[in-house]
Amino acid sequence: MKSFYLTGTLLSAIVGEKTGGNAMFGKFQDSLLFVVLAYAIFRIGWGEGFTTMNIFILLGSLVAILSMVLRRSGYLETVEKKKKEAEEKKKNV
């Protein structure tokens, strides 16, 4: 169990999740998301069509790209700060 935690911590540090996205492979990971999205569109448009696997790949890549955009824009940090402020106000009342 400890090895899974260490592996996850190491991977998150490499891809930049805990360092604000500025790690070594942060931008490379973002580029791969767009490659996967293009591949899914290609498979749907000129390949097999709307199969379960193609839809899963498409939706997964769209969710990952949306997460990347929200993380890079700072919107998630703003929402987290507002949530903490609301909890503090609720405790003080």
RABEL-V39349 format. One record per residue. SS is DSSP state (alpha for helix, beta for strand, coil for the rest). OMEGA is omega in radians with two decimals (999 if undefined). D_FIRST is the distance of its C-alpha to the first C-alpha in whole Angstrom. Layout:
SS,OMEGA,D_FIRST / SS,OMEGA,D_FIRST
This chain:
coil,-3.14,0 / alpha,-3.13,4 / alpha,3.09,5 / alpha,3.13,5 / alpha,-3.14,7 / alpha,3.11,9 / alpha,3.11,10 / alpha,3.12,11 / alpha,3.13,13 / alpha,-3.13,14 / alpha,3.13,16 / alpha,3.09,17 / alpha,-3.14,19 / alpha,-3.08,20 / alpha,2.98,22 / coil,-3.13,23 / coil,-3.09,21 / coil,-3.12,21 / coil,3.08,24 / coil,3.10,26 / coil,-3.10,26 / coil,-3.12,28 / coil,-3.00,26 / coil,-3.04,27 / coil,-3.09,26 / alpha,-3.12,26 / alpha,3.08,30 / alpha,3.11,29 / alpha,3.11,26 / alpha,3.11,29 / alpha,3.13,31 / alpha,3.10,29 / alpha,3.14,29 / alpha,3.06,33 / alpha,3.12,33 / alpha,3.11,31 / alpha,3.11,33 / alpha,3.12,36 / alpha,3.13,35 / alpha,3.11,34 / alpha,3.11,38 / alpha,-3.13,39 / alpha,3.14,38 / alpha,-3.06,39 / alpha,-3.03,43 / alpha,-3.10,44 / alpha,-2.99,41 / coil,-3.11,40 / coil,-3.09,41 / coil,3.01,39 / coil,-3.14,36 / alpha,-3.13,33 / alpha,-3.13,31 / alpha,3.11,33 / alpha,3.10,33 / alpha,3.11,29 / alpha,-3.13,29 / alpha,-3.13,32 / alpha,3.11,31 / alpha,3.13,27 / alpha,3.09,29 / alpha,3.10,31 / alpha,3.14,28 / alpha,3.12,27 / alpha,3.08,30 / alpha,3.09,31 / alpha,3.12,28 / alpha,-3.13,28 / alpha,3.13,32 / alpha,3.13,31 / alpha,-3.12,29 / alpha,-3.11,31 / alpha,-3.12,34 / coil,-3.11,33 / alpha,-3.13,33 / alpha,3.10,30 / alpha,3.12,30 / alpha,3.13,33 / alpha,3.13,32 / alpha,3.11,29 / alpha,3.12,32 / alpha,3.13,34 / alpha,3.12,32 / alpha,3.11,31 / alpha,3.13,35 / alpha,3.10,36 / alpha,3.12,33 / alpha,3.11,35 / alpha,-3.14,38 / alpha,3.12,37 / alpha,-3.09,36 / alpha,-3.11,39 / coil,999,42
